[in-house]
Amino acid sequence: MKIRKEYERWLANAVEDTDVVAELKAMDYAEVEDAFYRDLAFGTGGLRGVIGAGTNRMNIYTVSKASQGLADYLKKHFEEPSVTIGYDSRIKSDVFAKVAAGVFAANGVRVSIWPVLMPVPTVSFATRYLHTSAGVMVTASHNPGKYNGYKVYGADGCQITTEAAAEILAEIKKLDIFADIKTSDFEADMANGSIRYIPDEVYTAFVEKVKSQSVLFGENVNKNVAIVYSPLNGTGLKPVTRTLQEMGYTNITVIKEQEQPDGHFPTCPYPNPEIKEAMALGMEYARKCNADLLLATDPDCDRVGIAVKNKAGEYELLTGNQTGMLLLDYICSQRIKHGKMPADPVMIKTIVTMDMGEQIAAHYGLRTVNVLTGFKFIGEQIGKLEQLGKADSYVFGFEESYGYLTGSYVRDKDGVDGAYMICEMFSYYATQGISLLDRLDELYKTYGYCLNTLHSYEFDGSAGFARMQSIMQAFRGGIKEFGGKKVVRLLDYVQGLDGLPKSDVLKFLLEDNCFLVVRPSGTEPKLKIYISVSAENKEMAEEVEDEIAKTAEKWIC
C-alpha cells in the first residue's frame, strides 16, 4: 500500500522530466515495486542506481533531494559553504550536474563546475585546489550504461567518511522529495555569479601534477612506444593523450569507435577494463597496429586496463593485481636507486588485493596499510598521513579493481596518472630489452606464484537484495573448508575489525597462504567473491582456485 501511494504521488508531482512522466505511466505492478520499494541508498560512495523513475532510481528528483541534504549539511558545518561539481559521459550526467548546481545555488552554496565532462580525479583535485567545502561527481564509473551515480567528496578531496555520510543521510531523510527542495535556474545563477565555471588553469595544474609523478629522475628511456588507447567512450581522451604527448609519448592510436563520449557505450555495453569483452576491440586494434601497449580507461577515467605482447606475439591482458604489483616494484626500485624514498614510506592496499603487494613493499622497506574495499579508504589513509605532516610518506596505493595512485595530489584513484605511469614503466623496461611479462615472471620467482580471481553473481530487485543478505548469513554458518583447503581463521568485518569501519565483508584465511573474501557490491546488485591462491606454478594455482570456487558456489546457487 505504501509503495502504491508513493507511486501515485510521483504521478501527480514528477512532471518536469518527460522521460520520468512517460516511464511512470507505462509501469506494471512489478516495475512499480522495484522502482519504489526503497529509497536509493546513500553512503560513503554517494548514490548509484539505474536511471529512471522512482525513489530507487537516478533521476532529477533523487539527485535534487541528495543535493538539498548535502547543502543543509554544508550550511551547518561551513560559514561560507561551496562545492565543486564534475560529470562524465553517461546519459543525463550533464543534466544531473546542472540540477545539483541549481539546488546548491538556491541554498546559498557557491558552485564551481567543470565546463565540460572531466575524469573523477579532477573533481578531487579541484576541490582541494579551489578550497571548496565539498565536491560532487556525477558518474557511475564502470557500470553498464543504464546506471548513473552521484559521488560526494569532503573538503580534503577524499570521498566522504562513514560519519559524514551518516550525517548527510540524516539530512536527506528529513526532506520530502517534492515539497522541501529549493531550486534555481542554472543560466540565471551563472549570470549572477553564484555558479561559475572552473578556469582552465585548474585543469593545467592537474595535468602538471600527474606529469610530476615520474620516477625516472633524469634517466633517458625510449618513448617511441606504439600505444593503442581507448577512453571507452568516456572522459579520458583529452587528459590522457595530453599528458602522454607532453611527456614525449606521441605514437598513440586512439580507438575510433570508442574515442568520443557516448553514454550508450555502443561497442562495450559493460565499459569496465576489468572485463575481457570491454578490451576486445582494443585487442583488435593492437593486432592491426602491431602495438607495443594497449591502454583503456573506464568512462570516468579512474581505472586502467592494459595488454602487452607475450613471447608468442599474442596480446595478453594483465589483471589489476599484476599491474599494481609491477607499478609498486618499479616505483620503489627507482626511488631506492635515486635516493628518493621518503622516511617511513607507506603503501596502501585493500584487503581483497593480492598479498604479494605486501611482500614487495616489505622488500623495499615500506610499511603496508590494509583497508576495506574501495579507494575512498586509501584516500582516507593518505589524509591521515597529511594530518600528521607525513603526506610525502605515501608512495603508492592500489586495488585489484584496476585503480592506482602514485601521489597525494588527489584522494581517489586516477586513471590519467595510472596510464602515464604504466607507459613510463613500459618504456623503462623496454629500453633494457625487458617486457612487463618478463618482469612479472621475475616477481613470481622472487615471491612465489600467486593467482587472484574475482567471481560476481547478480541478484536484481528487492528479492535479489534479500537473497544476498541470506547468502551472507549462510557464509557466517561455520564453514570448515573450501576446495579441500581448511579455514584457518574467519575475519568478519560486520562489527568493525583491526580499526576498520563496520562493513558486510567476510575474509576466510585458508591453509597454504590462500584466502577467500565474500561481500555484496556497494555499487551494483551483485555478490562478489575474491579468491587468492599461492602455489608452485600457474597450472597448480588454477586447479586449486577452481576447487575453492566450486565449494563457494554451493553456498550461492
N, C-alpha and C positions, 0 to 999 in steps of 0.2 A: 504493500500500500504506500509506504514511504517513497519507494522508487518511482511509482506511478505519479505521485503528487509532484515530485521534483521534475519529472519529465514534462508534465503539463505546465509547470511554472516556466520551464525553458521554452516551451511552445509559445507561451504568451509574451515572454520578455526578451528572448535571444533573437532579436530581429535585425541587428546591424550587419551581420555576416550572412550573405545569401547562401553560401555553402552550408553553413550550420542550419539555416532555415530549411533548406531542401533535404538535408540528411535527417533532421528531426521528423519531418513529415513522412519520410519513407521507411522509418524504423519499424521492425516487427518486435514481438514480445521479447525474444532472446536478445536482440540488439539493444533494446531499451535497458534490459537488466545489466548487460555488460558495460554499457556506457554510463550507468548511474548507480551501480551497486556500491561504489565508494568514491571518495574524492581522490584525485590523482595524488599519489604520495609525494610529500615534500620532505627532503632530508639533506644530508651534507652535500649530495650531488644535485640539489635543487629539484626540478621537475623533469620527468621524461615520460613520454607516452605516445600513443597513436594520435595522429592529427584527426580531429573530427568533433562531433557534437557530444556534449555531456560532461559531467563532473569528473569522469575518469579519462578524459581526453585532453589533448593540447589544442586550445582554441583561444580566441582573443579574450574570452571571459575568464578562463582559468589563468591565463597569463596576467590579466589585469588584477585579478584577486591576489595572486602571488606578489605582484609589484606593489599593490597597496599595503599588503602585510609587511613587505620589506621596507617600504617608505616609512611606515609607522615605527618600525624597529629602529631605523636610522635616525629619525627625529628624536627618539628617546636617548640615543647614545652620542649624537654629534650636534654641536651648536649650529654649524653650517653644513648640513649633510649634502653629499654629492655622490654621483655614480658614473662609472664608465660602462658603456654598452657596446657589444660587438655581435655579429651574426655571421652565419655561414651560408652555404648554397642551398640549404634544404627548402622544401616547399613551405612557404609562408614565414620563413625566418626573418626576412626584411619587414614584413607586416607586424610580426610579434615584437620585434625590436622597437619599432616606432610606437606601437601601442604601449609598451612598457615605458618608453621615454615620456609619452604623454601623461601617464599616471604619475610618474616621478615629478615631472614639472608642475603638475596640478597640485602636488603636495609640498611644493617649495624645495624640492631636492634638485640641485643643479646637475644637469646632464651633459656629459661629454660622450659622443657617439662616433664610432668609426664611420666615415662617409661611404665606404664600400665594404664588401664582405672581407673578413680577415680571419686568420687562424686563432684558435683558442689562446695560445700563449701570448698573443699581442694584447689580449684583454687583461691578463695577469700583469703583463709588463706595463701597460698604460695606467692601470690602477695604481701601481707603485710610482710610476714616473710623474703622473699628474696629482698624486697625493689625494685621490678621491676616497670617500668613505667605504665604497663597495664597488664591485664590478659585476656585470651580468653578461653572460654569453648565451645567445640563442643558438642551440646546437643539439643534435642527438648523436654526435660523434660518428661512430662506425655502424650504427643501427641501420636496418633496412629503410628504404625511402618513405615508408608510411609514418615513420616516427619523427618527432621533434622534441626539443627539450629546452631547459632554462637553468643554466648553471650560475651559481652565486659565489662571488669571491669576497673575502674580507678586505680591509684596508691594506693588509700586508701582501695582497695579491695571491693568497692561498685560498682554496675552496674553504667555505665556512666550516667551523668546528661543529662537533656534535651539540655543544651547548648553545652556540649561536643559532644553529638550525632549529633547535627546540624552541628558542625564544621567538624566532621568526614565524614558526609554525603556529605558536600560540596566538600571535597577532593575526595570522591568516584565518584561524578558526573563529575569531571574533566577528568576522565580516560576512555580510550577506552578499553573494556574488553579483547581485543586480542593484541593491539599494545603497551599498556602502562604499562604492568605488568612485574616487574622484578622477576625472579625465580631462584632457585638454587637447587642442589641435596641434599636431606636430609642426606644421608650417608656421602657424602663429607664434609658437614657442621659439622656433628658430629666429623669427623676426625680432622678438623682444629679448632674445639673448638667454632665456632660461634653458634652452638646448643649444649646444654648439658642436660643430664637427671637430674631431681630433685633428690637429695640424700634422702635415707630412713629416715634420721634424721628429715626431714621436716614432713613426714608422722607421725612419732612418736610424734613429737611436737604437731601436730594437735590432735591426739588421747588423749594426756595428757591434752590439753586444754578442750576437751569435758569432760573428767573424772573430771576435777576440777569444773565443774558446779554443782556438788552435793550440795544439801542443807540439808543433814542430820546432818552435823556439829557434827559428832561423835556418833549420835544415832544409835542403832543397830536395824536392821529390818531383817525379814525372806526373804532371797534372793532365796530360793529354790522354785522359781516360774516356773511353767511349761509353757514355751513360745514357740509358733509356729511363725516362722519368714519367710517372703518371700521378697527377693530383687526384685521380679517381673522381673527376667532375666536382672537386671541392675548392678549398681556399688556398691550396699550397702553391699554385702555379707561379705567381709573381714573387712572393718572398723566397721560395726555394731556388728558383732559377736566378733571381737577382743575387742572392748570397753566393751561390756557386760560381756564377760568372765573375763577380767582383773578386773572388778568391782564386781565379785562374782556371776554373773548370768550365770550358766553353764548348766542349764536344758533347752537347746534350741534345738528344732527340726526345721530344715530348709526344706522348701517345695522342694522336689527333682526336680519336673518338672519346677520350677521357680528359681532354685539355680544358674545355670551358665549363664553368659552373652549371650544373644541372641537377636539381634535387630529385629527379626521377631516376637517376643513375642507370641509364638505358643499357649499358654494356656490363654492369655488375650490380644486380639487384641488392646484393649484400656487400656494400662498399667497405670491406674490412680487410686490410692487408694480411691479417692472420689467416684468412680463408683462401685456399688454393684457387678457387674459381675467380676471385677478385683479381688475382695476379695473372690469369690465363692470357689475356690479351697482351699484357706486358711481356710475357714469355715469348709470345709470337713475334712481337716487335724486336725483342732481344736477339732472337734467332735470325731474323731478316737483316738486322743491322750489324750482326756479329758484335754485339755489345760486350763490354767488359763487366758492366754492373747494371743491374736493374733496380730501380728505386720506386716505391709507391708510398704516398702518404694518404691517410684516410681523409674524409671530407672536411673535418675541422683542423686537419694538419697537426695532430698531436701524437700520431703513431706512424711508424715507418716499417715497411716490409722490404726485404731485399732478396735478390737471387744472383748467384755467380756461377761461372762455368766450373764443372768438375773435370777430372783428368780425362774423361771420355769425351769432353767437349759439349756435354749436355748441361743445361741450366738447372741448378739446384736451389730450391728455396731454403733460406735459413730461418729458424724459429726465433722468436723474441728472446728466449733464453740464450741461444747461441750468439746472436748479435750483441746482446748485452754483455755477455762474458768477454767477447772479443774486444768490445769497446773499453770495458773495465781494464783488461790486461794491457791494451795499447796505451791508454791514458796514463796508467800507473807506471808502466815501463818508461815512457817518455818523461814523465815528471821526475822519476828517480834519476834517469840518465842526465838530465839537465839541472839537477839540484833544485827543482821547483815543487817538491812535495811539501805541503804545509805541515805545521806542527799538529799533532793529534788528528791525522787525516781520517775522514769518515766516508764510508759507503753505505747507502740506504737501499734496502730492497723489501719487497713484500713477502709474506710468509708462504705464498704459493710459488715464488720464484726459485729457480734452481739453486740448491745449496752450494753447488760448486762455486758460485759467485763469492760466497763467504770464504772459501778456501783460497781463491785468487787474491781476495782482499787481504787476508791474513799474511799471505806470502810477501806482499808489498808493505806490510806494516799498517794496514788500515783497520780501523775498528768498524764492525758491521752493526747497523741498527736494523732490526726486522720490524716491519709494521704490517697492519692489516691490508687487505687487498684494496687497491685504489690509490692513485698517485697523490691524492689530496693528503694522505697520511705521510708520504715522503715530503711533500711541501711543508707540512706542519713541522716536521723534524728540522728542516732547513731553517724555518722561522725560529725554532728554539735555539739553534746554534747562533743565529743572528742576535737574539736577545742576550746571549752570553758574550757577544763580541767575537764570535768564532765562525762567522759565515764562510770565511776562507778555508775552514777545515773541511767543508763539503767538497768532495772530489767527484762523486758520481752517484746517480740513483737510477734504478731501472726496475721494470716489472715484466713478467713473462708475456704480457699482452702488448708487446712491441712499443712500450713507452720508455723514453730515455731523457736524461737531463744532465748536462755536464757542468753547469754553473748555477749560481744562486740569484741570477738576474730576474728570473721568474720563479713562480711557485707551483708550476704544473709541467707535465711532460711537454716537450717541444719537438715537433716533427721537423721544423726548419733546422734546429740545432742537430737533431739526430741525422738528418740527411747529409748535412755538411760534414759532420764528424765521421760518418761512415765513408764518405768519399775521400776524406783525408787519410783515414786508416787504410783504405784500399790502396791508395796511391803510395803510401809509405811502404807497405809490404811488397807491392808490385815492383817498385823501384829496386828492391832486393831480390826479385825473382820468386817471391813467396806469395801464394794465393791465400785468401781468407780461409779456405778449407784446409790448406796445409797448416796454417797457424792453429786452427781449431783442433786438428789431429794432435798437434804438439801439446795443447792444453789437456786433451784427454789422456795422453801418455803420462803427463805430469801428475794429474789429479785423479785419474781413473775415469772410465766411461760412465756417463750419466744420461739417461733418457727421461725427458719430461713430456707429458702429453696432457691434452685437455679434452674432455668429453662433455658435450652440452645436451640437455634434454628439455624440450619445450613443453610448457603447461599453460595454455591460454585460458583467459577468462576467470570468473570467480571460482569455478570448480577446480581449475588448474592451480590457482593460488592455494586453495585448501589442500589439494593433493601434495603440493610441495612441502607445506607445513607438516603434513602427516609423514612424509618420507624422511624429513629431518629428524622427527621424533623416533622413527624406526632405526635410523643410524645411531641414535643415542641408546639403543637397547642392549648394549653389552656384546657387540660383535668381537669375536676372538681372532679371526684371521681373514685375510684377503688373498686369494690365489695361492694358498699354502704358506704365506708369509704371516707369522704371528704378529698380533698387535702388541707392541711393547708398551705403548702409552697413548692415551687419548687426550688431546688438548681441546677443551670445549670453551670457546670464546664468548658464549652467550651471556655470561656474567662478568666478562672482562677478565683478562689474563695477562701476566707479565707487564702490567702497566698500560695495556692497550684498552681502547674503548670496548664496550659491550658490542658483540656482533654475532649473528647467527652463522657461525663458522665452526666446522669440526676438522681437526687435523689428526689423523691416525699415524703415529710413528710406528713403522713396521721394522721387523728384523732385517739385517743386512743393508742398513742405511737406505731404506726405501720409505716413502710416505704416500699417503692419500689424503686429499683435502676435499671436503664437500661443502658447498654453500649455495644459497639462492643468489642469482644475479641481482644487482641493485639497479639495473637499467633495462632489463628485458624479462619476460615471463619464462625464465629458464633456470634449471638447476645445473650447476657446474661441478664437475669432478676433475681434480688435478691429480695426476699420478707421477711420481718420481721414482725411478729405478736406477740403482747403481749395479753395474755388472762388469764382467771382463771385456765384453765387446758389444757391439750394436745388436747382433743377432740374439745373443743371450738375453739382453735387456728387453728386446721386443717380445720374446717368449714370456718372460716374467710379467711384463706390463699387460699382455693380453689376458693372462690368467687373473691378475688383480682386477682388471676391468670387468671380466665376466662375473666375478664374485660381487662386485659393486652393483652391477646392473640387476642382479637378482633382487636387490633391495629397492629398486626403482620401478622395474617393469612388472 
